[in-house]
Amino acid sequence: MTKEKLKGKSAVVKNLHRKSVFRYALIGQGIIIGVTTGLIIALFRWLLIFADGCRNRLVAYANTGVGPALIAALVMLLLGLVIGWILRKEPESTGSGIPQVEAELLGKKDMNWLSVMVSKILGCALSIGGGLALGREGPSIQIGAMVGKGFARTNKRVLTEERYLMSCGAGAGLSAAFGAPLAGTIFCLEELYRNFSSEVLLSTMAAAASSDFVAAYIIGMETVFGFRIEYRLPLKYYWFAMILGVVLGLFGSLYNRTIDRMQDFFDRVGTAANALAKKWPGRRRLNPKTGKMDYKGNIAPFAKLAVGLTMAYICFFAYPITLGSGNGLVNRIAEGDFALKALLILLAVKFVFSTASFGTTAPGGIFLPLLVLGAVTGGVYSRLLENLLGIDGKYIAAFVVLAMAGYFAAIVHAPVTGVVLITEMTGDFRSLLGLVMVSLIAFVISERLGTEPIYTQLMNRSSGKRYNVPKQRKSIIDDIVYPGSIMDGKRIMDMGLPLGALIVSVIREEQEFIPDGHTILRGGDVIEVLLREEDLAEVEHIIEEECKKVRL
């Protein structure tokens, strides 16, 4: 139906026409969002490259004498003030940005798309330029989502369509950040939506592909990690890969818990700074609304950044290799540039510094830093096998790749995204079997340890829900309602089961149905009860008294 024919038609007819072409409209809009996101992220990546270069020159300059070191300290102080000001002006630009996107897709937030996008680009560039061990991928996903939201708001799209377009932007952001269109698409399905939707799949794929094309045209088509896996891991060594998966599952669980503890620590730093600020006479003022004295501003962001940037400043002189995202480290580790002792030191320092950097709430992601930690872990593991069991060190690149995917799966709980992402970032498709195996093992180990997916953990924290409801072991029991018993002829709600127990099925005369609280039980009914394991004894006692004892 053409636009002319639609004129004068009812809203229902117009909506029906819109629904019939909705999927194709989403694909077209996804391409527009992808092109826009690709352009913005390409410029963002150029800005980060420039920031890295400035930091490297500052580090070299600071190591030439006392005077230059003091000047470098002043530069770091200025960076902290600017980043803190950005965070105060736009609180949604803190951290990775992925939890904020997830929260908005769930209807828990409504971000100012333009303010967040500009703040994220500037804040992330300054944070990474200042040496904090943060990545570009989370910010790229949030920036892309804001491009999608801006497109939807500008064109007055309904809320459902707006969320689809935000997903397009998020996938396009990841695609442009890492040159990984498939990973960008799968990430939206596996992490943001956690279910399969053809509308999300097709539109996000269109956005991710167009975004990658634009970014590759500007930045180049080289993969993020430039090393080659010259020697594939033989099948006879896959037992070692399985053990590596277990190690990564444990290490990933430790990482998520450490992130939470680091955030606790930096929250205490911010609280202490604000408490101290209240005592400064110059900062106290009379609030005209309440008539009481309060103090001007929140200095918590500045205090947190002061600690993180001080750590970065110390690394200027003590261990500059740990500064920034660290993606250049992956190539060097895979090429065998580090001995075992050096890798162990690097792993310890990078682990503490990267988790602390994220704890400052500075704009920046954890994708790339955690991949670097995975690569270091793979290097350590390869060197240990070489030193202890005589396994040839030429397989170090293979272990590095496996460890990155497994560590990602253990932390993010998105193993499919991890496998595809590492495959696209390395350009090697020959390691899929090992990647899948290690990722699945690491994911299962991490999940069995009760570890929350990192972005769910961060989203729950920001919304005030710090921890999940403790996992409960469940059980199902079957029993019979005896004819003439107390429950014969009574409603289920009269049975007095504890809150954690529910009758989920009743079989009567070989016919099964799902009951509710008003369902009347009859003698001979077989009931199926779902319950918590701790309620088992109580439920069995109730069944014995109410369903089996015959009334006289």
C-alpha positions in Angstrom: 0.0 0.0 0.0 1.5 3.3 -1.0 1.7 6.5 1.1 -1.1 8.0 -1.0 -3.4 5.1 -0.4 -2.6 5.2 3.3 -3.8 8.8 3.6 -7.1 9.0 5.3 -6.9 5.4 6.6 -7.3 4.6 10.3 -4.4 4.2 12.7 -5.1 0.5 12.8 -4.7 0.1 9.0 -1.5 2.2 9.1 -0.1 0.1 12.0 -0.9 -3.1 10.1 1.0 -1.9 7.1 3.9 -0.8 9.3 3.9 -4.3 10.9 4.1 -6.0 7.5 7.2 -4.2 6.6 8.7 -3.8 10.1 11.5 -6.3 9.7 12.7 -4.7 6.5 12.4 -1.3 8.0 14.6 -2.4 10.9 17.2 -3.7 8.5 17.3 -0.4 6.7 17.5 1.6 9.9 20.1 -0.8 11.2 22.3 0.0 8.2 22.0 3.7 8.8 22.8 3.3 12.5 25.7 1.0 11.6 27.2 3.5 9.2 26.9 6.3 11.7 28.3 4.2 14.5 31.2 3.0 12.4 32.2 6.6 11.6 32.0 7.7 15.2 33.8 4.6 16.6 36.5 4.9 13.9 37.1 8.5 15.1 37.0 7.4 18.7 39.7 4.8 18.0 41.9 7.4 16.3 41.4 9.5 19.5 42.5 6.6 21.7 45.5 6.0 19.5 46.4 9.7 19.9 45.9 9.5 23.7 48.1 6.4 23.9 50.8 8.2 22.0 50.6 11.2 24.3 50.8 9.0 27.4 53.8 7.1 26.0 55.6 10.4 25.4 54.7 11.7 28.9 56.0 8.5 30.5 59.3 8.8 28.6 59.5 12.5 29.5 58.7 11.8 33.2 61.6 9.4 33.4 64.2 12.0 32.4 64.4 13.9 35.7 62.8 15.3 38.8 61.4 18.3 37.1 59.7 16.4 34.3 58.3 14.0 36.8 56.7 16.9 38.7 55.2 18.2 35.4 53.9 14.8 34.7 52.2 14.7 38.1 50.5 18.0 37.4 49.3 16.7 34.1 47.8 13.7 35.9 46.2 16.0 38.4 44.6 18.0 35.6 43.4 14.8 34.0 41.7 13.7 37.2 39.9 17.0 37.6 38.6 17.0 34.0 37.5 13.3 34.2 35.9 13.9 37.6 34.0 16.9 36.2 32.7 14.8 33.3 31.5 12.1 35.7 29.7 14.7 37.8 28.0 16.2 34.8 27.0 12.9 33.3 26.9 10.0 35.8 25.8 7.5 33.2 29.2 7.8 31.5 30.9 5.9 34.3 32.5 2.5 33.8 32.0 0.2 30.9 28.5 1.4 29.8 27.2 -2.1 29.0 25.3 -2.4 32.4 23.7 0.9 31.6 22.6 -0.3 28.2 21.2 -3.5 29.7 19.3 -1.5 32.3 17.8 0.8 29.7 16.7 -2.2 27.6 15.0 -3.5 30.7 13.2 -0.2 31.2 15.2 0.7 34.3 17.0 3.8 32.8 16.4 6.6 30.4 19.8 8.1 29.4 20.3 11.4 27.6 21.8 9.9 24.4 23.8 12.9 23.2 25.2 13.8 26.6 26.2 10.2 27.3 27.8 9.8 23.9 29.9 12.9 24.1 30.9 12.4 27.8 31.9 8.7 27.1 34.1 9.6 24.2 36.0 12.3 26.0 36.1 10.6 29.4 37.3 7.3 28.0 40.0 8.9 25.9 41.3 10.9 28.9 41.1 7.8 31.2 43.1 5.5 28.9 45.4 8.4 28.0 46.1 8.8 31.7 47.2 5.2 31.9 44.2 3.5 33.5 43.9 -0.1 32.4 40.6 0.2 30.7 39.3 -0.8 27.2 37.3 0.8 24.4 34.8 -2.0 23.7 32.3 -1.2 26.5 32.2 2.5 25.7 31.9 1.6 22.0 28.8 -0.5 22.8 27.3 2.3 24.9 28.1 4.9 22.2 26.5 2.7 19.5 23.4 2.2 21.7 23.1 5.9 22.1 23.4 6.4 18.3 20.5 4.0 18.0 18.5 5.8 20.7 19.2 9.2 19.2 18.0 7.9 15.8 14.8 6.5 17.4 14.1 9.7 19.3 14.8 12.0 16.4 12.5 10.0 14.2 9.8 9.5 16.9 9.9 5.7 17.0 7.8 3.8 19.5 9.6 2.3 22.6 9.8 -1.2 21.3 11.4 -0.1 18.1 13.7 2.2 20.0 15.1 -0.8 21.9 15.6 -2.7 18.8 17.6 0.2 17.3 19.6 0.5 20.5 20.6 -3.1 20.1 21.6 -2.4 16.5 23.8 0.4 17.7 25.3 -1.8 20.5 26.2 -4.6 18.1 27.6 -2.0 15.6 29.7 -0.5 18.4 31.4 -3.8 19.3 31.8 -4.6 15.6 33.6 -1.3 14.9 35.7 -1.5 18.1 37.1 -4.9 17.3 36.4 -5.6 13.7 34.1 -8.4 14.7 30.6 -8.1 13.1 29.6 -11.7 14.0 30.6 -11.2 17.6 28.7 -7.9 17.7 25.6 -9.6 16.5 25.9 -12.6 18.8 26.7 -10.4 21.8 23.3 -8.7 21.5 21.5 -12.0 21.4 23.5 -13.7 24.1 24.2 -10.9 26.5 21.7 -8.1 26.0 18.5 -10.1 25.0 19.5 -13.6 26.2 17.1 -15.1 23.7 16.8 -15.5 19.9 14.8 -12.9 18.0 14.8 -12.8 14.2 14.2 -9.0 14.3 17.2 -8.4 16.6 19.4 -10.9 14.6 18.8 -9.4 11.1 18.8 -5.8 12.0 21.8 -6.1 14.3 23.7 -8.1 11.7 23.0 -5.4 9.1 24.2 -2.7 11.6 27.3 -4.6 12.6 28.3 -5.4 9.0 27.9 -1.8 7.8 29.7 -0.5 10.9 32.6 -2.8 10.4 32.8 -1.8 6.7 33.0 1.9 7.6 35.5 1.4 10.4 37.7 -0.9 8.3 37.7 1.7 5.5 39.0 4.4 7.9 41.2 2.4 10.3 42.2 -0.5 8.1 41.3 -4.2 7.8 44.1 -5.6 10.0 42.9 -7.8 12.9 43.2 -6.4 16.4 45.8 -9.1 17.4 48.5 -9.3 14.7 50.2 -12.6 15.7 49.8 -15.9 13.8 49.3 -19.3 15.3 52.1 -21.1 13.5 51.6 -24.3 15.5 48.2 -25.6 16.3 47.8 -27.6 19.5 47.8 -31.3 18.7 44.8 -33.4 19.8 47.0 -35.4 22.2 47.5 -32.2 24.2 43.8 -31.3 24.5 43.8 -32.7 28.0 46.0 -29.8 28.9 43.5 -27.5 27.3 40.7 -29.0 29.4 42.7 -28.4 32.6 43.3 -24.8 31.4 39.5 -24.4 31.1 39.1 -25.4 34.8 41.9 -22.9 35.8 40.2 -20.2 33.8 36.8 -20.9 35.4 38.3 -20.5 38.8 40.3 -17.4 37.8 37.3 -15.8 36.2 35.2 -16.3 39.3 38.0 -14.6 41.3 38.1 -11.7 38.8 34.3 -11.0 39.2 34.6 -11.1 43.0 37.7 -8.9 43.0 35.8 -6.3 40.8 33.1 -6.2 43.4 35.6 -5.8 46.3 37.5 -3.1 44.4 34.2 -1.2 43.9 33.5 -1.5 47.6 36.9 -0.1 48.4 36.6 2.8 46.1 33.1 3.5 47.4 34.6 3.8 50.9 37.2 6.1 49.5 34.5 8.4 48.0 32.4 8.3 51.2 35.4 9.2 53.3 36.3 12.1 51.0 32.7 13.5 51.2 32.7 13.1 54.9 36.0 15.1 55.1 34.6 17.7 52.7 31.7 18.4 55.1 34.1 19.6 57.7 35.7 22.2 55.5 34.2 25.6 56.5 34.6 27.0 53.0 32.5 24.3 51.4 29.5 24.7 53.8 26.5 26.8 52.7 22.9 27.5 53.7 20.4 25.5 51.6 17.5 27.9 50.8 15.1 25.0 50.3 15.7 23.2 53.6 17.1 26.1 55.7 19.9 23.8 56.8 23.6 23.9 56.2 25.0 21.5 53.6 28.2 21.3 51.6 28.8 22.1 47.9 29.3 19.3 45.5 30.2 15.6 45.5 33.9 15.1 45.5 33.7 11.3 45.5 34.5 10.9 41.8 37.6 13.1 42.2 38.8 11.1 45.2 38.4 7.7 43.4 40.2 9.0 40.4 43.0 10.4 42.6 43.7 6.9 43.9 43.6 5.2 40.5 45.7 7.9 38.7 48.2 7.8 41.5 48.6 4.1 40.9 49.0 4.8 37.2 51.6 7.5 38.0 53.6 5.0 40.1 53.6 2.6 37.1 55.1 5.4 35.0 58.4 4.7 36.7 57.9 1.2 38.2 56.2 -0.9 35.5 55.0 1.2 32.5 54.1 -1.9 30.4 50.9 -2.3 32.5 49.6 1.1 31.5 46.5 1.4 29.3 44.5 -1.3 27.6 47.5 -3.5 26.9 46.4 -5.1 23.6 50.1 -4.8 22.4 51.0 -7.1 25.2 49.0 -9.9 23.7 51.1 -10.0 20.5 54.4 -10.0 22.5 53.2 -12.8 24.8 52.0 -14.9 21.9 55.4 -14.4 20.2 57.2 -15.8 23.3 58.9 -12.5 24.4 58.4 -13.2 28.2 59.9 -15.8 30.5 57.8 -17.5 33.2 58.9 -15.2 36.1 58.2 -12.0 34.0 54.7 -13.4 33.1 53.9 -14.1 36.7 54.8 -10.6 37.8 52.9 -9.1 34.9 49.8 -11.2 35.7 49.8 -10.1 39.4 50.4 -6.4 38.7 48.0 -6.3 35.7 45.3 -8.1 37.7 45.4 -5.6 40.6 45.8 -2.5 38.4 43.0 -3.4 35.9 40.5 -4.2 38.6 41.5 -1.1 40.5 41.2 1.0 37.3 37.6 -0.2 36.8 36.9 0.4 40.5 37.5 4.1 40.1 34.3 4.3 37.9 36.3 6.1 35.2 34.8 5.8 31.7 36.3 2.6 30.2 35.5 -1.1 29.6 36.9 -4.4 30.8 36.6 -6.5 27.6 40.2 -5.8 26.4 41.8 -5.8 29.8 40.3 -9.1 30.7 41.4 -10.5 27.3 44.9 -9.3 28.1 44.7 -11.1 31.5 43.5 -14.2 29.7 46.5 -14.0 27.3 49.0 -13.6 30.2 47.3 -16.6 31.9 47.7 -18.6 28.8 51.4 -17.6 28.5 52.0 -18.6 32.2 50.3 -21.9 31.6 52.3 -22.6 28.5 55.6 -21.8 30.2 54.7 -24.0 33.2 54.0 -26.9 30.8 57.3 -26.2 29.1 59.3 -26.1 32.4 57.6 -28.9 34.2 56.6 -31.4 31.5 58.8 -30.5 28.6 55.8 -29.4 26.3 57.3 -27.5 23.4 57.0 -23.7 23.9 56.1 -23.2 20.3 52.5 -23.8 21.3 52.4 -20.7 23.4 50.3 -18.7 20.9 47.7 -21.5 20.8 47.4 -21.5 24.6 47.1 -17.7 24.6 44.2 -17.8 22.2 42.4 -20.5 24.1 42.9 -18.7 27.4 41.5 -15.4 26.1 38.3 -17.1 25.0 38.0 -19.2 28.2 38.6 -16.3 30.5 36.0 -14.2 28.6 33.5 -17.0 29.0 34.1 -17.4 32.7 33.7 -13.7 33.4 31.0 -12.6 31.0 29.1 -16.0 30.8 28.8 -15.6 27.1 30.9 -18.5 25.7 29.5 -18.2 22.1 30.4 -14.5 21.9 33.8 -15.3 23.3 34.6 -18.0 20.7 33.4 -15.9 17.8 35.1 -12.7 19.1 38.5 -14.3 19.5 38.2 -16.0 16.2 37.5 -12.7 14.5 40.1 -10.7 16.4 42.9 -13.2 15.5 41.6 -14.1 12.1 42.3 -17.8 12.9 39.5 -20.3 12.2 41.5 -23.4 12.9 41.2 -23.4 16.7 37.4 -23.5 16.9 37.3 -27.0 18.5 39.7 -25.9 21.3 38.1 -22.6 21.8 34.6 -24.2 22.2 35.9 -26.8 24.6 37.9 -24.4 26.9 35.1 -21.8 26.8 32.4 -24.3 27.8 34.5 -25.8 30.7 35.4 -22.3 32.0 31.8 -21.2 31.8 30.5 -24.3 33.6 33.1 -24.0 36.4 32.4 -20.3 36.9 28.6 -20.8 37.0 28.8 -23.7 39.3 30.8 -21.6 41.7 27.8 -19.2 41.9 29.5 -16.4 40.0 27.2 -13.8 38.5 27.9 -12.7 34.9 30.0 -9.6 35.3 27.6 -7.2 33.5 24.6 -8.5 35.5 26.6 -8.1 38.6 27.5 -4.5 37.7 23.9 -3.7 36.7 22.5 -5.1 39.9 25.0 -3.1 41.9 24.1 0.2 40.2 20.4 -0.4 40.8 21.0 -1.2 44.5 20.5 -4.9 44.2 24.0 -6.0 45.3 23.6 -9.8 45.3 21.4 -12.4 43.7 18.9 -14.4 45.8 21.0 -17.3 47.1 20.8 -20.4 44.9 18.5 -23.0 46.3 18.5 -26.7 45.6 15.1 -27.9 44.5 13.3 -31.2 44.6 10.2 -32.8 43.2 8.2 -35.4 45.1 5.1 -37.5 44.0 2.5 -38.8 46.3 -1.1 -40.0 46.4 -4.2 -38.4 48.0 -5.9 -41.3 49.9 -9.7 -41.6 49.6 -11.2 -40.4 52.8 -8.2 -38.4 53.9 -8.4 -34.8 55.1 -7.6 -33.3 51.7 -10.1 -35.5 49.8 -12.6 -32.9 48.6 -10.6 -29.9 49.8 -8.9 -27.1 47.9 -5.1 -27.1 47.5 -4.8 -23.8 49.3 -6.2 -25.5 52.4 -3.3 -27.9 52.5 -1.0 -25.5 54.4 2.2 -26.1 52.3 5.1 -23.8 53.1 5.8 -20.8 50.8 8.6 -22.6 49.0 6.4 -25.6 48.0 4.0 -25.7 45.0 1.8 -28.4 43.6 2.6 -28.2 39.9 0.8 -31.2 38.6 -2.2 -33.4 39.4 -2.9 -36.8 37.7 -6.6 -37.9 37.9 -7.9 -40.9 36.1 -4.7 -41.0 34.0 -5.2 -37.4 32.9 -2.7 -34.8 34.0 -3.5 -31.1 34.5 -1.9 -28.1 36.1 -3.8 -27.0 39.2 -4.2 -23.7 41.0 -5.0 -22.9 44.6 -8.7 -23.4 44.1 -8.4 -26.9 42.6 -10.3 -29.4 44.7 -8.3 -32.7 45.3 -10.0 -36.0 45.0 -9.1 -39.4 46.5 -6.8 -41.3 44.2 -5.2 -38.1 42.8 -1.4 -38.2 42.2 0.1 -34.9 43.1 3.6 -33.6 42.1 5.1 -31.1 44.5 8.0 -28.8 43.6 9.8 -27.6 46.7 13.0 -26.3 48.2 15.2 -29.1 49.6 15.1 -27.5 53.1 11.3 -27.8 53.1 11.4 -31.5 52.2 10.8 -32.9 55.8 8.0 -30.4 56.5 6.2 -31.1 53.2 6.4 -34.9 53.7 5.0 -34.5 57.2 2.1 -32.4 55.8 1.3 -35.0 53.1 1.4 -37.7 55.6 -1.1 -36.0 57.9 -3.3 -34.3 55.3 -3.3 -36.7 52.3 -2.8 -40.2 53.8 -4.5 -40.3 57.2 -8.1 -41.4 56.7 -10.8 -39.5 58.6 -13.0 -41.6 60.8 
